[in-house]
Amino acid sequence: MSLYALLDVPADASTEDIEAGYRRACEALARQGGGLRSLLRHWRLHRLTRAYARLRDPAERRTYDAGLLRIEMLGRCPPGLL
Protein backbone atom coordinates (compact mmCIF):
# COMPACT_ATOMS: atom_id res chain seq x y z
CA MET A 1 0.00 0.00 0.00
CA SER A 2 1.42 3.38 -0.95
CA LEU A 3 1.77 6.19 1.56
CA TYR A 4 -0.81 8.14 -0.41
CA ALA A 5 -3.31 5.29 -0.11
CA LEU A 6 -2.55 5.00 3.60
CA LEU A 7 -3.56 8.65 4.07
CA ASP A 8 -6.37 8.33 1.50
CA VAL A 9 -5.13 11.19 -0.67
CA PRO A 10 -4.22 11.33 -4.39
CA ALA A 11 -0.57 11.34 -5.47
CA ASP A 12 -0.86 14.98 -6.55
CA ALA A 13 -2.29 16.09 -3.18
CA SER A 14 -1.19 19.39 -1.72
CA THR A 15 0.55 19.60 1.64
CA GLU A 16 -2.75 20.74 3.15
CA ASP A 17 -4.56 17.73 1.66
CA ILE A 18 -1.91 15.41 3.08
CA GLU A 19 -2.30 16.98 6.51
CA ALA A 20 -6.09 16.68 6.29
CA GLY A 21 -5.80 13.01 5.29
CA TYR A 22 -3.48 12.37 8.22
CA ARG A 23 -5.90 14.03 10.63
CA ARG A 24 -8.89 12.08 9.24
CA ALA A 25 -7.01 8.79 9.56
CA CYS A 26 -5.91 9.59 13.12
CA GLU A 27 -9.46 10.54 14.11
CA ALA A 28 -10.76 7.28 12.68
CA LEU A 29 -8.19 5.37 14.77
CA ALA A 30 -9.18 7.28 17.90
CA ARG A 31 -12.79 6.08 17.53
CA GLN A 32 -11.74 2.42 17.65
CA GLY A 33 -12.12 0.41 20.82
CA GLY A 34 -9.43 -0.36 23.37
CA GLY A 35 -8.25 -3.64 24.82
CA LEU A 36 -6.10 -5.86 22.63
CA ARG A 37 -6.77 -3.56 19.70
CA SER A 38 -4.74 -0.79 21.33
CA LEU A 39 -1.45 -2.36 20.19
CA LEU A 40 -2.73 -2.61 16.63
CA ARG A 41 -3.99 0.97 16.85
CA HIS A 42 -0.57 2.10 18.08
CA TRP A 43 1.14 0.35 15.15
CA ARG A 44 -1.28 1.94 12.66
CA LEU A 45 -0.73 5.38 14.19
CA HIS A 46 3.02 4.86 13.85
CA ARG A 47 2.61 4.02 10.14
CA LEU A 48 0.36 7.05 9.58
CA THR A 49 2.83 9.34 11.33
CA ARG A 50 5.75 8.02 9.27
CA ALA A 51 3.75 8.43 6.05
CA TYR A 52 2.78 11.98 6.97
CA ALA A 53 6.35 12.90 7.90
CA ARG A 54 7.70 11.56 4.60
CA LEU A 55 5.08 13.17 2.37
CA ARG A 56 5.09 16.59 4.03
CA ASP A 57 8.85 17.03 3.50
CA PRO A 58 9.39 18.14 -0.14
CA ALA A 59 12.74 16.38 -0.57
CA GLU A 60 11.50 13.14 1.01
CA ARG A 61 8.35 13.28 -1.10
CA ARG A 62 10.36 13.70 -4.32
CA THR A 63 12.48 10.70 -3.38
CA TYR A 64 9.39 8.64 -2.59
CA ASP A 65 7.63 9.66 -5.81
CA ALA A 66 10.73 8.80 -7.84
CA GLY A 67 10.69 5.37 -6.23
CA LEU A 68 7.02 4.90 -7.13
CA LEU A 69 7.79 5.83 -10.73
CA ARG A 70 10.62 3.33 -10.71
CA ILE A 71 8.27 0.63 -9.46
CA GLU A 72 5.84 1.38 -12.29
CA MET A 73 8.63 1.27 -14.87
CA LEU A 74 10.46 -1.79 -13.56
CA GLY A 75 7.56 -3.64 -12.03
CA ARG A 76 9.28 -4.25 -8.70
CA CYS A 77 9.58 -2.59 -5.33
CA PRO A 78 12.92 -1.80 -3.65
CA PRO A 79 13.03 -2.91 0.02
CA GLY A 80 11.63 -0.36 2.45
CA LEU A 81 9.97 1.87 -0.16
CA LEU A 82 6.38 0.96 0.65
PyMOL Python script that loads the backbone (N, CA, C, O; Angstrom):
from pymol import cmd

cmd.read_pdbstr("""\
ATOM      1  N   MET A   1       0.849  -1.164   0.000  1.00  0.00           N
ATOM      2  CA  MET A   1       0.000   0.000   0.000  1.00  0.00           C
ATOM      3  C   MET A   1       0.904   1.239   0.000  1.00  0.00           C
ATOM      4  O   MET A   1       1.841   1.334   0.792  1.00  0.00           O
ATOM      5  N   SER A   2       0.615   2.163  -0.880  1.00  0.00           N
ATOM      6  CA  SER A   2       1.422   3.376  -0.947  1.00  0.00           C
ATOM      7  C   SER A   2       1.107   4.286   0.242  1.00  0.00           C
ATOM      8  O   SER A   2       0.082   4.132   0.907  1.00  0.00           O
ATOM      9  N   LEU A   3       1.999   5.228   0.490  1.00  0.00           N
ATOM     10  CA  LEU A   3       1.773   6.190   1.564  1.00  0.00           C
ATOM     11  C   LEU A   3       0.573   7.061   1.263  1.00  0.00           C
ATOM     12  O   LEU A   3      -0.150   7.468   2.172  1.00  0.00           O
ATOM     13  N   TYR A   4       0.356   7.351  -0.019  1.00  0.00           N
ATOM     14  CA  TYR A   4      -0.808   8.145  -0.410  1.00  0.00           C
ATOM     15  C   TYR A   4      -2.101   7.394  -0.093  1.00  0.00           C
ATOM     16  O   TYR A   4      -3.055   7.979   0.419  1.00  0.00           O
ATOM     17  N   ALA A   5      -2.125   6.105  -0.397  1.00  0.00           N
ATOM     18  CA  ALA A   5      -3.308   5.291  -0.106  1.00  0.00           C
ATOM     19  C   ALA A   5      -3.530   5.175   1.401  1.00  0.00           C
ATOM     20  O   ALA A   5      -4.670   5.166   1.866  1.00  0.00           O
ATOM     21  N   LEU A   6      -2.451   5.089   2.151  1.00  0.00           N
ATOM     22  CA  LEU A   6      -2.548   4.999   3.600  1.00  0.00           C
ATOM     23  C   LEU A   6      -3.234   6.231   4.185  1.00  0.00           C
ATOM     24  O   LEU A   6      -4.012   6.128   5.134  1.00  0.00           O
ATOM     25  N   LEU A   7      -2.936   7.404   3.607  1.00  0.00           N
ATOM     26  CA  LEU A   7      -3.555   8.649   4.068  1.00  0.00           C
ATOM     27  C   LEU A   7      -4.824   8.990   3.290  1.00  0.00           C
ATOM     28  O   LEU A   7      -5.474  10.000   3.563  1.00  0.00           O
ATOM     29  N   ASP A   8      -5.172   8.150   2.326  1.00  0.00           N
ATOM     30  CA  ASP A   8      -6.373   8.329   1.504  1.00  0.00           C
ATOM     31  C   ASP A   8      -6.383   9.682   0.789  1.00  0.00           C
ATOM     32  O   ASP A   8      -7.362  10.427   0.835  1.00  0.00           O
ATOM     33  N   VAL A   9      -5.249   9.973   0.123  1.00  0.00           N
ATOM     34  CA  VAL A   9      -5.128  11.191  -0.674  1.00  0.00           C
ATOM     35  C   VAL A   9      -4.542  10.812  -2.037  1.00  0.00           C
ATOM     36  O   VAL A   9      -3.858   9.795  -2.149  1.00  0.00           O
ATOM     37  N   PRO A  10      -4.804  11.622  -3.080  1.00  0.00           N
ATOM     38  CA  PRO A  10      -4.221  11.333  -4.386  1.00  0.00           C
ATOM     39  C   PRO A  10      -2.724  11.660  -4.396  1.00  0.00           C
ATOM     40  O   PRO A  10      -2.238  12.390  -3.531  1.00  0.00           O
ATOM     41  N   ALA A  11      -2.008  11.124  -5.365  1.00  0.00           N
ATOM     42  CA  ALA A  11      -0.572  11.341  -5.466  1.00  0.00           C
ATOM     43  C   ALA A  11      -0.214  12.797  -5.739  1.00  0.00           C
ATOM     44  O   ALA A  11       0.907  13.219  -5.455  1.00  0.00           O
ATOM     45  N   ASP A  12      -1.138  13.560  -6.278  1.00  0.00           N
ATOM     46  CA  ASP A  12      -0.859  14.978  -6.548  1.00  0.00           C
ATOM     47  C   ASP A  12      -1.440  15.881  -5.457  1.00  0.00           C
ATOM     48  O   ASP A  12      -1.659  17.070  -5.690  1.00  0.00           O
ATOM     49  N   ALA A  13      -1.687  15.332  -4.285  1.00  0.00           N
ATOM     50  CA  ALA A  13      -2.291  16.089  -3.184  1.00  0.00           C
ATOM     51  C   ALA A  13      -1.357  17.206  -2.716  1.00  0.00           C
ATOM     52  O   ALA A  13      -0.134  17.075  -2.750  1.00  0.00           O
ATOM     53  N   SER A  14      -1.959  18.285  -2.289  1.00  0.00           N
ATOM     54  CA  SER A  14      -1.190  19.392  -1.717  1.00  0.00           C
ATOM     55  C   SER A  14      -0.767  19.026  -0.296  1.00  0.00           C
ATOM     56  O   SER A  14      -1.242  18.043   0.273  1.00  0.00           O
ATOM     57  N   THR A  15       0.120  19.819   0.256  1.00  0.00           N
ATOM     58  CA  THR A  15       0.553  19.599   1.639  1.00  0.00           C
ATOM     59  C   THR A  15      -0.630  19.682   2.590  1.00  0.00           C
ATOM     60  O   THR A  15      -0.708  18.932   3.563  1.00  0.00           O
ATOM     61  N   GLU A  16      -1.550  20.597   2.308  1.00  0.00           N
ATOM     62  CA  GLU A  16      -2.745  20.740   3.145  1.00  0.00           C
ATOM     63  C   GLU A  16      -3.630  19.505   3.050  1.00  0.00           C
ATOM     64  O   GLU A  16      -4.187  19.059   4.053  1.00  0.00           O
ATOM     65  N   ASP A  17      -3.763  18.946   1.838  1.00  0.00           N
ATOM     66  CA  ASP A  17      -4.558  17.728   1.661  1.00  0.00           C
ATOM     67  C   ASP A  17      -3.927  16.551   2.396  1.00  0.00           C
ATOM     68  O   ASP A  17      -4.636  15.721   2.966  1.00  0.00           O
ATOM     69  N   ILE A  18      -2.613  16.476   2.385  1.00  0.00           N
ATOM     70  CA  ILE A  18      -1.911  15.405   3.085  1.00  0.00           C
ATOM     71  C   ILE A  18      -2.132  15.534   4.587  1.00  0.00           C
ATOM     72  O   ILE A  18      -2.370  14.541   5.275  1.00  0.00           O
ATOM     73  N   GLU A  19      -2.052  16.762   5.090  1.00  0.00           N
ATOM     74  CA  GLU A  19      -2.299  16.977   6.511  1.00  0.00           C
ATOM     75  C   GLU A  19      -3.738  16.619   6.883  1.00  0.00           C
ATOM     76  O   GLU A  19      -3.983  16.008   7.924  1.00  0.00           O
ATOM     77  N   ALA A  20      -4.687  17.003   6.028  1.00  0.00           N
ATOM     78  CA  ALA A  20      -6.092  16.685   6.294  1.00  0.00           C
ATOM     79  C   ALA A  20      -6.318  15.170   6.271  1.00  0.00           C
ATOM     80  O   ALA A  20      -7.064  14.647   7.098  1.00  0.00           O
ATOM     81  N   GLY A  21      -5.685  14.467   5.338  1.00  0.00           N
ATOM     82  CA  GLY A  21      -5.797  13.014   5.286  1.00  0.00           C
ATOM     83  C   GLY A  21      -5.224  12.359   6.525  1.00  0.00           C
ATOM     84  O   GLY A  21      -5.789  11.399   7.049  1.00  0.00           O
ATOM     85  N   TYR A  22      -4.105  12.875   6.990  1.00  0.00           N
ATOM     86  CA  TYR A  22      -3.483  12.370   8.220  1.00  0.00           C
ATOM     87  C   TYR A  22      -4.422  12.574   9.405  1.00  0.00           C
ATOM     88  O   TYR A  22      -4.619  11.663  10.209  1.00  0.00           O
ATOM     89  N   ARG A  23      -4.991  13.750   9.511  1.00  0.00           N
ATOM     90  CA  ARG A  23      -5.900  14.032  10.633  1.00  0.00           C
ATOM     91  C   ARG A  23      -7.145  13.137  10.592  1.00  0.00           C
ATOM     92  O   ARG A  23      -7.588  12.629  11.623  1.00  0.00           O
ATOM     93  N   ARG A  24      -7.706  12.951   9.382  1.00  0.00           N
ATOM     94  CA  ARG A  24      -8.887  12.077   9.245  1.00  0.00           C
ATOM     95  C   ARG A  24      -8.549  10.650   9.681  1.00  0.00           C
ATOM     96  O   ARG A  24      -9.308  10.014  10.412  1.00  0.00           O
ATOM     97  N   ALA A  25      -7.407  10.164   9.223  1.00  0.00           N
ATOM     98  CA  ALA A  25      -7.013   8.795   9.556  1.00  0.00           C
ATOM     99  C   ALA A  25      -6.780   8.643  11.065  1.00  0.00           C
ATOM    100  O   ALA A  25      -7.165   7.635  11.657  1.00  0.00           O
ATOM    101  N   CYS A  26      -6.155   9.639  11.676  1.00  0.00           N
ATOM    102  CA  CYS A  26      -5.914   9.594  13.124  1.00  0.00           C
ATOM    103  C   CYS A  26      -7.224   9.649  13.901  1.00  0.00           C
ATOM    104  O   CYS A  26      -7.379   8.952  14.904  1.00  0.00           O
ATOM    105  N   GLU A  27      -8.157  10.463  13.452  1.00  0.00           N
ATOM    106  CA  GLU A  27      -9.463  10.542  14.110  1.00  0.00           C
ATOM    107  C   GLU A  27     -10.211   9.226  14.000  1.00  0.00           C
ATOM    108  O   GLU A  27     -10.873   8.806  14.949  1.00  0.00           O
ATOM    109  N   ALA A  28     -10.112   8.576  12.857  1.00  0.00           N
ATOM    110  CA  ALA A  28     -10.759   7.276  12.685  1.00  0.00           C
ATOM    111  C   ALA A  28     -10.158   6.246  13.640  1.00  0.00           C
ATOM    112  O   ALA A  28     -10.882   5.425  14.204  1.00  0.00           O
ATOM    113  N   LEU A  29      -8.841   6.285  13.822  1.00  0.00           N
ATOM    114  CA  LEU A  29      -8.195   5.371  14.767  1.00  0.00           C
ATOM    115  C   LEU A  29      -8.635   5.652  16.199  1.00  0.00           C
ATOM    116  O   LEU A  29      -8.825   4.724  16.986  1.00  0.00           O
ATOM    117  N   ALA A  30      -8.797   6.918  16.535  1.00  0.00           N
ATOM    118  CA  ALA A  30      -9.182   7.284  17.902  1.00  0.00           C
ATOM    119  C   ALA A  30     -10.566   6.769  18.261  1.00  0.00           C
ATOM    120  O   ALA A  30     -10.856   6.552  19.437  1.00  0.00           O
ATOM    121  N   ARG A  31     -11.423   6.569  17.270  1.00  0.00           N
ATOM    122  CA  ARG A  31     -12.786   6.078  17.529  1.00  0.00           C
ATOM    123  C   ARG A  31     -12.846   4.570  17.743  1.00  0.00           C
ATOM    124  O   ARG A  31     -13.882   4.047  18.152  1.00  0.00           O
ATOM    125  N   GLN A  32     -11.749   3.865  17.472  1.00  0.00           N
ATOM    126  CA  GLN A  32     -11.742   2.416  17.647  1.00  0.00           C
ATOM    127  C   GLN A  32     -11.660   2.060  19.121  1.00  0.00           C
ATOM    128  O   GLN A  32     -11.206   2.852  19.947  1.00  0.00           O
ATOM    129  N   GLY A  33     -12.107   0.861  19.431  1.00  0.00           N
ATOM    130  CA  GLY A  33     -12.125   0.406  20.817  1.00  0.00           C
ATOM    131  C   GLY A  33     -10.748   0.130  21.378  1.00  0.00           C
ATOM    132  O   GLY A  33      -9.755   0.124  20.650  1.00  0.00           O
ATOM    133  N   GLY A  34     -10.696  -0.098  22.681  1.00  0.00           N
ATOM    134  CA  GLY A  34      -9.433  -0.360  23.373  1.00  0.00           C
ATOM    135  C   GLY A  34      -9.137  -1.834  23.474  1.00  0.00           C
ATOM    136  O   GLY A  34      -9.410  -2.596  22.547  1.00  0.00           O
ATOM    137  N   GLY A  35      -8.584  -2.236  24.588  1.00  0.00           N
ATOM    138  CA  GLY A  35      -8.253  -3.639  24.819  1.00  0.00           C
ATOM    139  C   GLY A  35      -7.083  -4.094  23.973  1.00  0.00           C
ATOM    140  O   GLY A  35      -6.108  -3.362  23.800  1.00  0.00           O
ATOM    141  N   LEU A  36      -7.182  -5.314  23.442  1.00  0.00           N
ATOM    142  CA  LEU A  36      -6.099  -5.858  22.625  1.00  0.00           C
ATOM    143  C   LEU A  36      -5.888  -5.071  21.341  1.00  0.00           C
ATOM    144  O   LEU A  36      -4.815  -5.132  20.741  1.00  0.00           O
ATOM    145  N   ARG A  37      -6.890  -4.344  20.926  1.00  0.00           N
ATOM    146  CA  ARG A  37      -6.769  -3.555  19.705  1.00  0.00           C
ATOM    147  C   ARG A  37      -5.859  -2.347  19.881  1.00  0.00           C
ATOM    148  O   ARG A  37      -5.436  -1.743  18.895  1.00  0.00           O
ATOM    149  N   SER A  38      -5.556  -1.990  21.112  1.00  0.00           N
ATOM    150  CA  SER A  38      -4.744  -0.791  21.332  1.00  0.00           C
ATOM    151  C   SER A  38      -3.343  -0.943  20.748  1.00  0.00           C
ATOM    152  O   SER A  38      -2.778   0.036  20.260  1.00  0.00           O
ATOM    153  N   LEU A  39      -2.767  -2.146  20.785  1.00  0.00           N
ATOM    154  CA  LEU A  39      -1.452  -2.364  20.189  1.00  0.00           C
ATOM    155  C   LEU A  39      -1.521  -2.203  18.678  1.00  0.00           C
ATOM    156  O   LEU A  39      -0.647  -1.575  18.080  1.00  0.00           O
ATOM    157  N   LEU A  40      -2.543  -2.762  18.062  1.00  0.00           N
ATOM    158  CA  LEU A  40      -2.729  -2.608  16.625  1.00  0.00           C
ATOM    159  C   LEU A  40      -2.953  -1.137  16.271  1.00  0.00           C
ATOM    160  O   LEU A  40      -2.420  -0.643  15.277  1.00  0.00           O
ATOM    161  N   ARG A  41      -3.729  -0.455  17.073  1.00  0.00           N
ATOM    162  CA  ARG A  41      -3.993   0.971  16.846  1.00  0.00           C
ATOM    163  C   ARG A  41      -2.689   1.769  16.949  1.00  0.00           C
ATOM    164  O   ARG A  41      -2.451   2.681  16.156  1.00  0.00           O
ATOM    165  N   HIS A  42      -1.855   1.426  17.918  1.00  0.00           N
ATOM    166  CA  HIS A  42      -0.566   2.096  18.077  1.00  0.00           C
ATOM    167  C   HIS A  42       0.311   1.882  16.843  1.00  0.00           C
ATOM    168  O   HIS A  42       0.943   2.822  16.361  1.00  0.00           O
ATOM    169  N   TRP A  43       0.354   0.658  16.335  1.00  0.00           N
ATOM    170  CA  TRP A  43       1.140   0.345  15.145  1.00  0.00           C
ATOM    171  C   TRP A  43       0.614   1.125  13.941  1.00  0.00           C
ATOM    172  O   TRP A  43       1.402   1.665  13.165  1.00  0.00           O
ATOM    173  N   ARG A  44      -0.699   1.190  13.777  1.00  0.00           N
ATOM    174  CA  ARG A  44      -1.281   1.941  12.658  1.00  0.00           C
ATOM    175  C   ARG A  44      -0.984   3.438  12.774  1.00  0.00           C
ATOM    176  O   ARG A  44      -0.700   4.096  11.772  1.00  0.00           O
ATOM    177  N   LEU A  45      -1.049   3.968  13.982  1.00  0.00           N
ATOM    178  CA  LEU A  45      -0.728   5.376  14.187  1.00  0.00           C
ATOM    179  C   LEU A  45       0.730   5.647  13.836  1.00  0.00           C
ATOM    180  O   LEU A  45       1.053   6.680  13.248  1.00  0.00           O
ATOM    181  N   HIS A  46       1.599   4.726  14.196  1.00  0.00           N
ATOM    182  CA  HIS A  46       3.017   4.859  13.853  1.00  0.00           C
ATOM    183  C   HIS A  46       3.192   4.911  12.335  1.00  0.00           C
ATOM    184  O   HIS A  46       3.936   5.752  11.830  1.00  0.00           O
ATOM    185  N   ARG A  47       2.521   4.027  11.606  1.00  0.00           N
ATOM    186  CA  ARG A  47       2.605   4.025  10.136  1.00  0.00           C
ATOM    187  C   ARG A  47       2.059   5.321   9.555  1.00  0.00           C
ATOM    188  O   ARG A  47       2.659   5.889   8.641  1.00  0.00           O
ATOM    189  N   LEU A  48       0.937   5.794  10.069  1.00  0.00           N
ATOM    190  CA  LEU A  48       0.363   7.049   9.581  1.00  0.00           C
ATOM    191  C   LEU A  48       1.320   8.219   9.807  1.00  0.00           C
ATOM    192  O   LEU A  48       1.506   9.062   8.929  1.00  0.00           O
ATOM    193  N   THR A  49       1.920   8.255  10.992  1.00  0.00           N
ATOM    194  CA  THR A  49       2.834   9.340  11.328  1.00  0.00           C
ATOM    195  C   THR A  49       4.068   9.314  10.442  1.00  0.00           C
ATOM    196  O   THR A  49       4.541  10.366  10.010  1.00  0.00           O
ATOM    197  N   ARG A  50       4.595   8.128  10.165  1.00  0.00           N
ATOM    198  CA  ARG A  50       5.747   8.019   9.268  1.00  0.00           C
ATOM    199  C   ARG A  50       5.384   8.437   7.853  1.00  0.00           C
ATOM    200  O   ARG A  50       6.166   9.111   7.182  1.00  0.00           O
ATOM    201  N   ALA A  51       4.200   8.041   7.395  1.00  0.00           N
ATOM    202  CA  ALA A  51       3.754   8.428   6.048  1.00  0.00           C
ATOM    203  C   ALA A  51       3.601   9.938   5.953  1.00  0.00           C
ATOM    204  O   ALA A  51       4.043  10.554   4.983  1.00  0.00           O
ATOM    205  N   TYR A  52       2.981  10.525   6.950  1.00  0.00           N
ATOM    206  CA  TYR A  52       2.780  11.977   6.973  1.00  0.00           C
ATOM    207  C   TYR A  52       4.119  12.707   6.979  1.00  0.00           C
ATOM    208  O   TYR A  52       4.307  13.670   6.236  1.00  0.00           O
ATOM    209  N   ALA A  53       5.039  12.255   7.807  1.00  0.00           N
ATOM    210  CA  ALA A  53       6.354  12.900   7.896  1.00  0.00           C
ATOM    211  C   ALA A  53       7.093  12.828   6.562  1.00  0.00           C
ATOM    212  O   ALA A  53       7.757  13.787   6.169  1.00  0.00           O
ATOM    213  N   ARG A  54       6.984  11.716   5.876  1.00  0.00           N
ATOM    214  CA  ARG A  54       7.700  11.556   4.604  1.00  0.00           C
ATOM    215  C   ARG A  54       7.065  12.389   3.493  1.00  0.00           C
ATOM    216  O   ARG A  54       7.777  12.969   2.673  1.00  0.00           O
ATOM    217  N   LEU A  55       5.748  12.453   3.459  1.00  0.00           N
ATOM    218  CA  LEU A  55       5.083  13.167   2.371  1.00  0.00           C
ATOM    219  C   LEU A  55       5.030  14.673   2.589  1.00  0.00           C
ATOM    220  O   LEU A  55       4.870  15.417   1.622  1.00  0.00           O
ATOM    221  N   ARG A  56       5.156  15.143   3.812  1.00  0.00           N
ATOM    222  CA  ARG A  56       5.091  16.588   4.028  1.00  0.00           C
ATOM    223  C   ARG A  56       6.431  17.266   3.764  1.00  0.00           C
ATOM    224  O   ARG A  56       6.477  18.476   3.539  1.00  0.00           O
ATOM    225  N   ASP A  57       7.523  16.498   3.788  1.00  0.00           N
ATOM    226  CA  ASP A  57       8.847  17.031   3.504  1.00  0.00           C
ATOM    227  C   ASP A  57       9.080  16.978   1.983  1.00  0.00           C
ATOM    228  O   ASP A  57       9.082  15.889   1.409  1.00  0.00           O
ATOM    229  N   PRO A  58       9.276  18.127   1.323  1.00  0.00           N
ATOM    230  CA  PRO A  58       9.393  18.139  -0.142  1.00  0.00           C
ATOM    231  C   PRO A  58      10.496  17.239  -0.688  1.00  0.00           C
ATOM    232  O   PRO A  58      10.281  16.554  -1.688  1.00  0.00           O
ATOM    233  N   ALA A  59      11.652  17.222  -0.069  1.00  0.00           N
ATOM    234  CA  ALA A  59      12.745  16.376  -0.567  1.00  0.00           C
ATOM    235  C   ALA A  59      12.417  14.899  -0.389  1.00  0.00           C
ATOM    236  O   ALA A  59      12.649  14.100  -1.296  1.00  0.00           O
ATOM    237  N   GLU A  60      11.883  14.531   0.766  1.00  0.00           N
ATOM    238  CA  GLU A  60      11.503  13.136   1.012  1.00  0.00           C
ATOM    239  C   GLU A  60      10.395  12.703   0.051  1.00  0.00           C
ATOM    240  O   GLU A  60      10.396  11.577  -0.446  1.00  0.00           O
ATOM    241  N   ARG A  61       9.457  13.604  -0.201  1.00  0.00           N
ATOM    242  CA  ARG A  61       8.348  13.277  -1.100  1.00  0.00           C
ATOM    243  C   ARG A  61       8.853  13.057  -2.524  1.00  0.00           C
ATOM    244  O   ARG A  61       8.396  12.139  -3.205  1.00  0.00           O
ATOM    245  N   ARG A  62       9.788  13.886  -2.980  1.00  0.00           N
ATOM    246  CA  ARG A  62      10.356  13.699  -4.323  1.00  0.00           C
ATOM    247  C   ARG A  62      11.053  12.350  -4.429  1.00  0.00           C
ATOM    248  O   ARG A  62      10.914  11.649  -5.431  1.00  0.00           O
ATOM    249  N   THR A  63      11.799  11.991  -3.394  1.00  0.00           N
ATOM    250  CA  THR A  63      12.482  10.699  -3.381  1.00  0.00           C
ATOM    251  C   THR A  63      11.473   9.558  -3.412  1.00  0.00           C
ATOM    252  O   THR A  63      11.650   8.588  -4.148  1.00  0.00           O
ATOM    253  N   TYR A  64      10.432   9.672  -2.625  1.00  0.00           N
ATOM    254  CA  TYR A  64       9.394   8.642  -2.590  1.00  0.00           C
ATOM    255  C   TYR A  64       8.694   8.528  -3.939  1.00  0.00           C
ATOM    256  O   TYR A  64       8.500   7.426  -4.452  1.00  0.00           O
ATOM    257  N   ASP A  65       8.314   9.675  -4.517  1.00  0.00           N
ATOM    258  CA  ASP A  65       7.631   9.664  -5.810  1.00  0.00           C
ATOM    259  C   ASP A  65       8.511   9.076  -6.907  1.00  0.00           C
ATOM    260  O   ASP A  65       8.024   8.362  -7.783  1.00  0.00           O
ATOM    261  N   ALA A  66       9.805   9.377  -6.859  1.00  0.00           N
ATOM    262  CA  ALA A  66      10.731   8.804  -7.845  1.00  0.00           C
ATOM    263  C   ALA A  66      10.775   7.284  -7.697  1.00  0.00           C
ATOM    264  O   ALA A  66      10.854   6.557  -8.687  1.00  0.00           O
ATOM    265  N   GLY A  67      10.724   6.813  -6.453  1.00  0.00           N
ATOM    266  CA  GLY A  67      10.690   5.368  -6.227  1.00  0.00           C
ATOM    267  C   GLY A  67       9.419   4.733  -6.746  1.00  0.00           C
ATOM    268  O   GLY A  67       9.454   3.628  -7.287  1.00  0.00           O
ATOM    269  N   LEU A  68       8.279   5.424  -6.588  1.00  0.00           N
ATOM    270  CA  LEU A  68       7.019   4.897  -7.131  1.00  0.00           C
ATOM    271  C   LEU A  68       7.072   4.815  -8.648  1.00  0.00           C
ATOM    272  O   LEU A  68       6.597   3.848  -9.244  1.00  0.00           O
ATOM    273  N   LEU A  69       7.651   5.833  -9.266  1.00  0.00           N
ATOM    274  CA  LEU A  69       7.790   5.827 -10.726  1.00  0.00           C
ATOM    275  C   LEU A  69       8.676   4.670 -11.161  1.00  0.00           C
ATOM    276  O   LEU A  69       8.407   4.011 -12.166  1.00  0.00           O
ATOM    277  N   ARG A  70       9.716   4.433 -10.409  1.00  0.00           N
ATOM    278  CA  ARG A  70      10.621   3.329 -10.708  1.00  0.00           C
ATOM    279  C   ARG A  70       9.898   1.989 -10.616  1.00  0.00           C
ATOM    280  O   ARG A  70      10.112   1.098 -11.438  1.00  0.00           O
ATOM    281  N   ILE A  71       9.046   1.856  -9.611  1.00  0.00           N
ATOM    282  CA  ILE A  71       8.269   0.625  -9.464  1.00  0.00           C
ATOM    283  C   ILE A  71       7.376   0.414 -10.681  1.00  0.00           C
ATOM    284  O   ILE A  71       7.284  -0.694 -11.211  1.00  0.00           O
ATOM    285  N   GLU A  72       6.718   1.487 -11.119  1.00  0.00           N
ATOM    286  CA  GLU A  72       5.843   1.381 -12.287  1.00  0.00           C
ATOM    287  C   GLU A  72       6.638   0.987 -13.528  1.00  0.00           C
ATOM    288  O   GLU A  72       6.173   0.184 -14.338  1.00  0.00           O
ATOM    289  N   MET A  73       7.828   1.547 -13.675  1.00  0.00           N
ATOM    290  CA  MET A  73       8.627   1.272 -14.865  1.00  0.00           C
ATOM    291  C   MET A  73       9.269  -0.111 -14.836  1.00  0.00           C
ATOM    292  O   MET A  73       9.325  -0.796 -15.857  1.00  0.00           O
ATOM    293  N   LEU A  74       9.751  -0.519 -13.668  1.00  0.00           N
ATOM    294  CA  LEU A  74      10.463  -1.787 -13.563  1.00  0.00           C
ATOM    295  C   LEU A  74       9.593  -2.939 -13.107  1.00  0.00           C
ATOM    296  O   LEU A  74       9.928  -4.106 -13.311  1.00  0.00           O
ATOM    297  N   GLY A  75       8.467  -2.599 -12.486  1.00  0.00           N
ATOM    298  CA  GLY A  75       7.563  -3.643 -12.027  1.00  0.00           C
ATOM    299  C   GLY A  75       7.996  -4.327 -10.744  1.00  0.00           C
ATOM    300  O   GLY A  75       7.551  -5.435 -10.444  1.00  0.00           O
ATOM    301  N   ARG A  76       8.870  -3.664  -9.981  1.00  0.00           N
ATOM    302  CA  ARG A  76       9.280  -4.247  -8.701  1.00  0.00           C
ATOM    303  C   ARG A  76       9.480  -3.141  -7.670  1.00  0.00           C
ATOM    304  O   ARG A  76       9.612  -1.964  -8.004  1.00  0.00           O
ATOM    305  N   CYS A  77       9.497  -3.551  -6.434  1.00  0.00           N
ATOM    306  CA  CYS A  77       9.581  -2.588  -5.333  1.00  0.00           C
ATOM    307  C   CYS A  77      10.889  -2.771  -4.568  1.00  0.00           C
ATOM    308  O   CYS A  77      11.152  -3.861  -4.059  1.00  0.00           O
ATOM    309  N   PRO A  78      11.720  -1.718  -4.475  1.00  0.00           N
ATOM    310  CA  PRO A  78      12.921  -1.804  -3.649  1.00  0.00           C
ATOM    311  C   PRO A  78      12.555  -1.986  -2.179  1.00  0.00           C
ATOM    312  O   PRO A  78      11.528  -1.462  -1.747  1.00  0.00           O
ATOM    313  N   PRO A  79      13.341  -2.695  -1.410  1.00  0.00           N
ATOM    314  CA  PRO A  79      13.030  -2.913   0.016  1.00  0.00           C
ATOM    315  C   PRO A  79      12.858  -1.590   0.766  1.00  0.00           C
ATOM    316  O   PRO A  79      13.642  -0.660   0.579  1.00  0.00           O
ATOM    317  N   GLY A  80      11.852  -1.514   1.597  1.00  0.00           N
ATOM    318  CA  GLY A  80      11.634  -0.362   2.447  1.00  0.00           C
ATOM    319  C   GLY A  80      10.934   0.807   1.803  1.00  0.00           C
ATOM    320  O   GLY A  80      10.689   1.809   2.475  1.00  0.00           O
ATOM    321  N   LEU A  81      10.595   0.726   0.506  1.00  0.00           N
ATOM    322  CA  LEU A  81       9.966   1.866  -0.156  1.00  0.00           C
ATOM    323  C   LEU A  81       8.513   2.005   0.262  1.00  0.00           C
ATOM    324  O   LEU A  81       8.065   3.107   0.580  1.00  0.00           O
ATOM    325  N   LEU A  82       7.785   0.927   0.267  1.00  0.00           N
ATOM    326  CA  LEU A  82       6.383   0.963   0.647  1.00  0.00           C
ATOM    327  C   LEU A  82       6.277   0.417   2.016  1.00  0.00           C
ATOM    328  O   LEU A  82       5.178   0.342   2.567  1.00  0.00           O
TER     329      LEU A  82
END
""", "prot")
cmd.dss("prot")
cmd.show_as("cartoon", "prot")
cmd.util.cbc("prot")
cmd.orient("prot")
